Amino acid sequence: MTSAPASVLPAIPRDSTVLGALRSPRLLTREVLAGLVVALALIPEAISFSIIAGVDPAVGLFSSFIMAMTIAVVGGRPAMISAATGSVALVIAPVSRQYGMDFFIATVLLAGLFQVVLGLLGVARLMRFVPRSVMVGFVNALAILIFLAQLHNLIDVPWAVYPLVAAGIAVIVFFPRLTKLVPAPLVAIIMITLVTVVSGMNVPTVGDQGRLPHSLPSLFIPNVPLTWNTFVTIAPYALAMALVGLLESLMTAKLVDDITDTPSRKNRESWGQGIANIASGLFGGMGGCAMIGQTMINVRASGARTRISTFLAGAFLLVLIVVLGDTVAVIPMAALVAVMVMVSVGTFDWHSVRPATLKRMPVGETLVMVATVAVVVVTNNLAIGVVLGVIIAMVIFAKRVAHFATVQRELVERPDGTAFARYRVNGELFFASSNDLTTQFDYAGDPAEVVIDMSASHVWDASTVSALDAIAHKYEGHGKSAVIEGMNEASARFHGRLAGRLGGAL
């Protein structure tokens, strides 16, 4: 039996394709309703992130609908939602405050261009270096951040907000037991809105978050000088935005892959994010990236699986803010808080913190997960937490692997009475395991001939070649000769290219 090449993606289930959904009224209904729920949840988020970025709420709202509709076409992860995000807003907020709106939009456009270039260069392949412990920490940190983001809607508010949130949570939990045809979050939003409108409750609403626009966005070409000074000014912010956006998007895509058991094209998602940001900037949007909370609403809470839901989320958002803005403005924030609280509960990997799991898990893996969570929550920056988590994981791995390299000495006597020392080196040799390699040889006590047997080891880097050079140099200093033998072809080729050319023994 032959297997498919590794480069070939597994077959995508019928209910995860656009054509499959269009042919099935049930699946199409699921996608349409999921898009509506996500659109409603995007409104307060986009307004909040606009405030963080220091721009008008319309900038975040327009950016969200443009990005969602664009990424639905060019993105590599179906059903994932991209829109204005807090992480991106934090990165580029200083531009709007210090240099104004034109430089702000120029930064968004340059960030999109950087993402296109990085995507074409295959930056998504770096995702293979993100270990599972960092991924779990990323997911748990996002769940915590989603929950913490709702607290300001629960503090110093009318008492009626609390029973409304509780009622919304109850609907989301129990309604699916009756039917899954209609997404429970949508039912909760409609029911709570009707209750507040009919009863005349005075509770915070979407309209209280900021003014909703009543016109379509227009083409926006930033009025900035096309000079090297302009590039130098905005490039650091644009590159930071590009990297943060790609990291969050690729991590979210991997999470959706796991939830849906379907593959995604990470390189396409990378340059697709760049195109979406460029499109957003051309219409005066603040840019963004994948949104974990809204994606979980779409994929997990509503069951969406195709690009239809993503595209309709953007389309519905446009209709809601431009045509039905007055109606949307009366939706109580309590309804959206209930939805996001349940999203945070569903996103958190509860299995990872069970005592039985922690007991079985290596201490290093748990440390990486906890460190990732702590840094993300403290800094409110996903990129910093993930990068630090990867670094800690690499250090722990290097330390663990370093112990696998061993050296065994044997004194061999020849029939003529002469003797030589044979050292058998075992394990993978790289900077962590080869740094103390020079200390495991008896330079003064060995006979005049020494054989270093490398048949059970592999040379990975220049640090190891330098260590072998140092060993030979030390034996020469004692008037003895050391011969290396048994290297595999790759190690011998690497060693032959660098041996004696590294600037002297250390």
C-alpha positions, 0 to 999 in steps of 0.5 A, a space after each residue: 500500500 502506498 501513501 500520499 506524498 507529505 506535501 499533499 494535503 488530506 482530503 477536505 470533508 464535504 461540509 468544509 467546502 464552499 460548494 458543499 455548503 451551497 448544495 446543502 440548505 442545512 449547511 448554508 443556513 449554518 454558515 449564514 447564521 454563524 456569519 451574523 453572530 460573528 458580525 454582531 460580536 465584531 462591533 464592540 471589539 472593533 470600536 474598542 480597538 479603535 480607541 486603543 489605536 487612537 483613531 475614530 471607531 469607523 476606522 476599526 469597523 471599516 477595517 474589520 469588514 474589509 479584512 473579513 471579506 478579503 481574507 475569505 477569498 485570499 486566506 489559507 484557513 477557511 472559517 477563520 475570522 480576521 479583523 481589527 485586533 487589540 494586539 495590532 492596535 497596541 503596536 501601531 498606536 504610537 504612529 497615530 499619536 505622534 505622526 497623524 492619520 496619514 502616517 498611520 495608514 502608510 504604516 498599515 500598507 507597509 505592514 501588509 507589504 511586509 506580510 506578503 513578502 514574508 508569506 512568499 518567502 515561506 515564513 509559515 514554515 517556522 511554525 514547526 518550531 512552536 512546541 505543543 506546550 507553547 501552543 497550549 499556553 497560547 490558547 490558555 492565555 487567549 482564553 484568559 485575555 478574552 475573559 479579562 476583556 469583559 470585566 470592564 463591562 461587569 464593573 460599576 454597571 446597573 445591577 440588571 446587567 448581572 442577571 442578563 449575563 447569567 441568562 445569556 450564559 444559560 441560553 448558550 449552554 442549554 439551547 443546543 440541547 433543543 436544537 443546533 440548527 440556530 447558533 445558541 449565541 445568536 439566540 442569546 443576543 436576540 432574547 436578551 435584546 428583546 427583554 431589555 427593549 420591551 422592559 425598558 431596562 437602562 443598561 449599557 448598549 453597543 451604541 454606548 461604545 462609540 458612534 457607528 458610521 452611516 456611510 461607506 468607506 472611500 479610497 484613502 491614499 495617505 499623503 506622506 512624502 515618498 522618501 527614505 526618512 518616511 520609510 525609516 520612520 514607519 518601518 519599525 512599526 510596520 514590521 512589528 505589526 506584520 510579525 505580530 499579525 502573522 504570529 497570531 494568525 498562524 497560531 490561530 490557524 493551527 488551533 482551527 486545524 486541530 478543532 476542525 480536523 482539516 488542513 490549512 495552507 499557512 503560506 497562503 494565509 501569510 500573504 493573504 493577511 498581507 493582502 487583507 491589510 493592504 485592502 484595509 489600509 487603502 480604505 482607511 482601515 487600521 488593519 489587523 489579523 486573525 481574531 481568536 475570540 470571533 474565530 471560536 464563535 464562528 467555528 466552535 460555538 456556531 459550527 461554521 467550516 467554510 469561507 462563506 461564514 467569514 465573508 458573510 461576517 464582513 458583509 453583515 458587519 457592513 450592513 449592520 453598521 451602515 444600514 441598521 446602525 440604529 437597531 444594532 445600537 440597542 443591543 445590550 452589552 450584557 448579551 455580547 459579554 455572555 457570548 464572549 465569556 462562554 467563548 473563553 470557557 470553551 477556548 481554555 484547555 482545561 485538560 492541560 491543568 488537571 492534576 492528573 495531567 500535570 502529574 504526568 507531564 514533564 516539569 519542563 513542559 509545564 514550565 513552558 506552558 505556564 511561562 507563556 500564559 504568564 507573559 501573555 497575560 502580563 504584557 497583553 502581547 501574544 508575540 512576546 509570550 509565544 517567542 519567550 515560550 519557544 526560547 524557554 522550550 529550546 533551552 530546556 530541549 538543548 539541556 536535555 539533549 546535551 546529556 545524551 552525548 557520551 564519551 567512552 575510553 578504551 585502551 587497546 594493546 597491539 600484538 607487538 606490545 604497543 597501545 593506543 587509546 580509543 574514544 567512542 563518542 555517542 550522541 548528537 553533537 551540537 553547541 550544547 553537547 560539545 562545549 564540554 567535549 574537550 574535558 573528557 579526554 586524558 591528554 597527559 595520560 594517553 599513549 602516543 596514538 589516539 583514535 576518536 571513533 565518531 561512528 555513533 555520533 553526528 556533527 551538527 554545527 561549527 561548535 562541534 568542529 571547533 571542539 574537535 580541532 581543540 582536542 587535536 590541538 591539545 594532543 599535539 601540544 603533548 606530542 601525540 597524534 589524534 585521528 578521527 574516524 568513522 564519521 558518517 558522510 554528512 558529518 565528514 563533509 561538514 567537518 572537512 569543510 570547516 576543520 582547521 578554518 575556524 580561527 584557532 582552537 578555543 
